Amino acid sequence: MPARENGHEEPVIRDNRKIDPETGQVRKPTADQQPEAPAPAQAAGDGELQAQLAERTADLQRLQAEYTNYRRRVERDRVAVREQALAGTLTEFLPVLDDIGRARDHGELTGGFAKVAESLEAVVTKLGLSSFGQKGDPFDPTVHEALMHSYSPEVVEPTAIEVLQPGYRMGDRVLRPARVAVAEPEDVPPASDDNVEN
C-alpha cells in the first residue's frame, strides 16, 4: 500500500553521490546541495585557530622527531646486537686458531688439514677478525697481557720481547689481549758520591 494512503508522505531520496554511477562523470551540485557560505570569522577566532594549528604542527614535528630517533636507536641496537653475537662466535674459534698456529710453528700443518686451516682463517678474517701482537712491539696494557717480566739492556721502554699467544680484535674491539713476555730497561745505578771532592 503506498505511503500516501495512510496519511504519510513518501520519503524523499536524494542522491548525494559526487560521481554519476551511470555516466561516471563528476556531478555539479544542485542548488539545494550547495554548501552554505561560512559566516565571516571573528578576528579572535582566527587567532585561536592559528594557535591551535601551530600547536598541532609542533606536536606532529615532535612526534616525527621522536619516531626518527626511535628508528635510529633500533638500528643502532640491531647493529650492536649483531656485533656482540659475532664477537661471541669468533671468541669461541680462538682456541682453534691457536691450535692451527701451533701446528704451523711445528711444521705439522700439511696436506688437507692445511687447506682447511687456510679456509677457516680466511672466513674469520672476512668476518672482521684480525690478530695482533708482534715481538718488539711497545708494551701497551690495553692490548697486551704480561705473563713474564724481565729487565734487558737492549730495550729503551717496556717492550714485548716474546709473544706467547697472539691477541685478536674485531674492528676496534679487543676479543683477547696478546699474551707476552715483557722486558724493561735495566736500571742505571746512580753516580757514586765517593769521587766528589769536599
C-alpha positions in Angstrom: 0.0 0.0 0.0 1.5 3.4 -0.9 2.5 5.6 2.0 0.1 8.5 0.9 -2.9 6.3 1.5 -2.0 6.0 5.2 -1.7 9.8 5.6 2.1 9.7 5.4 4.2 11.3 2.8 6.6 9.2 0.8 10.2 9.5 1.8 12.4 11.9 -0.2 15.5 10.2 -1.5 18.4 12.4 -2.5 21.3 11.1 -4.4 24.3 12.9 -3.0 26.9 10.9 -4.8 29.5 13.2 -6.4 30.0 10.9 -9.3 27.1 9.8 -11.5 27.0 6.0 -11.4 25.6 5.7 -15.0 28.0 8.1 -16.8 31.0 8.1 -14.4 31.1 11.9 -14.7 31.5 14.3 -11.8 28.2 15.8 -10.9 27.7 19.5 -10.3 25.9 20.2 -7.0 22.3 21.4 -7.3 21.0 24.5 -5.6 19.8 22.5 -2.6 23.2 20.8 -2.3 25.3 24.0 -2.3 27.2 24.3 0.9 26.3 27.4 2.9 28.9 30.0 2.9 30.6 30.2 6.3 29.9 33.2 8.3 32.9 35.6 8.4 35.2 34.5 11.2 35.9 36.8 14.0 39.5 38.1 14.4 39.7 36.4 17.8 38.5 33.1 16.3 41.2 33.3 13.6 43.9 33.9 16.3 42.6 30.9 18.2 42.6 28.7 15.1 46.1 29.8 14.3 47.3 29.0 17.8 45.7 25.5 17.6 47.2 24.9 14.2 50.7 25.9 15.5 50.2 23.6 18.5 49.2 20.7 16.4 52.0 21.3 13.9 54.5 21.4 16.8 53.0 18.1 18.2 53.4 16.5 14.8 57.0 17.7 14.4 57.8 16.4 17.9 56.3 13.0 17.1 58.2 12.8 13.8 61.4 13.6 15.6 60.7 11.0 18.3 60.0 8.4 15.7 63.1 9.3 13.7 65.2 8.9 16.9 63.4 5.7 17.7 64.3 4.2 14.3 67.9 5.3 14.7 68.1 3.8 18.2 66.6 0.5 17.0 69.0 0.3 14.0 72.0 1.1 16.4 70.8 -1.6 18.8 70.4 -4.1 15.9 74.0 -3.4 14.8 75.3 -3.7 18.4 73.5 -7.0 19.0 74.8 -8.3 15.7 78.4 -7.3 16.6 78.1 -8.8 20.0 76.8 -12.1 18.7 79.6 -12.2 16.0 82.2 -11.3 18.6 80.9 -14.2 20.9 81.1 -16.6 18.0 84.6 -15.6 16.9 85.8 -15.8 20.5 84.8 -19.5 20.5 87.1 -20.0 17.5 90.2 -18.5 19.2 91.4 -21.8 20.7 91.1 -23.5 17.3 93.1 -20.7 15.7 95.7 -21.1 18.5 96.0 -24.8 17.7 96.4 -24.0 14.0 99.1 -21.5 14.8 101.0 -24.1 17.0 100.7 -26.7 14.2 102.1 -24.3 11.7 105.0 -23.4 14.0 105.9 -27.1 14.4 105.6 -27.9 10.7 102.6 -30.1 11.2 100.2 -28.1 9.1 100.3 -30.1 5.9 98.0 -31.7 3.3 94.3 -31.4 3.6 94.5 -30.0 7.1 96.5 -27.0 5.7 93.7 -26.3 3.3 91.0 -26.5 6.0 93.1 -24.2 8.2 93.6 -21.7 5.4 89.8 -21.7 4.7 88.9 -21.2 8.3 91.4 -18.3 8.7 90.0 -16.7 5.5 86.4 -16.9 6.8 87.2 -15.4 10.2 89.3 -12.7 8.5 86.3 -11.9 6.2 84.1 -11.6 9.3 86.5 -8.9 10.7 88.8 -10.9 13.0 92.4 -9.8 12.9 95.4 -10.9 15.1 97.9 -8.6 16.7 101.0 -8.7 18.8 104.4 -8.9 17.4 107.8 -9.4 19.0 109.3 -6.0 19.6 106.0 -4.1 20.0 106.0 -1.5 22.8 104.1 -2.9 25.7 100.5 -1.5 25.9 98.5 -2.7 28.8 95.2 -2.0 26.9 96.0 -4.7 24.3 98.8 -6.8 26.0 98.7 -9.1 28.9 102.2 -9.5 30.5 102.8 -13.1 31.6 106.5 -12.8 32.2 108.7 -9.8 33.2 112.4 -9.2 33.0 115.0 -6.5 32.5 117.1 -6.1 29.4 119.8 -3.6 28.3 118.5 -4.0 24.7 115.3 -2.1 25.3 114.6 1.6 26.0 111.0 1.2 27.0 108.8 -1.7 28.2 108.7 -4.0 25.2 107.1 -7.3 24.2 110.2 -9.5 23.7 108.2 -12.7 23.1 104.6 -13.3 22.0 103.3 -16.3 23.9 99.8 -16.1 22.5 98.6 -13.6 19.8 95.8 -11.2 20.5 92.7 -10.9 18.4 90.4 -8.0 17.7 87.3 -7.4 15.7 87.4 -3.9 14.4 88.3 -1.7 17.4 87.0 -4.3 19.9 89.7 -6.4 21.6 88.4 -10.0 21.9 91.6 -11.3 23.6 94.8 -9.4 24.6 98.1 -10.6 23.3 99.9 -12.6 26.0 103.5 -11.5 26.0 106.8 -11.6 27.9 107.8 -8.0 28.7 111.3 -6.6 29.2 112.0 -3.2 30.8 115.2 -1.3 30.5 117.8 -2.1 33.2 118.1 0.5 36.0 121.2 2.6 35.6 123.0 2.9 39.0 123.2 6.5 40.2 126.7 8.1 40.1 128.8 7.5 43.2 129.5 10.5 45.5 132.8 9.0 46.6 134.7 10.9 43.8 133.2 14.2 44.7 135.8 16.5 46.5 134.7 18.5 49.5 
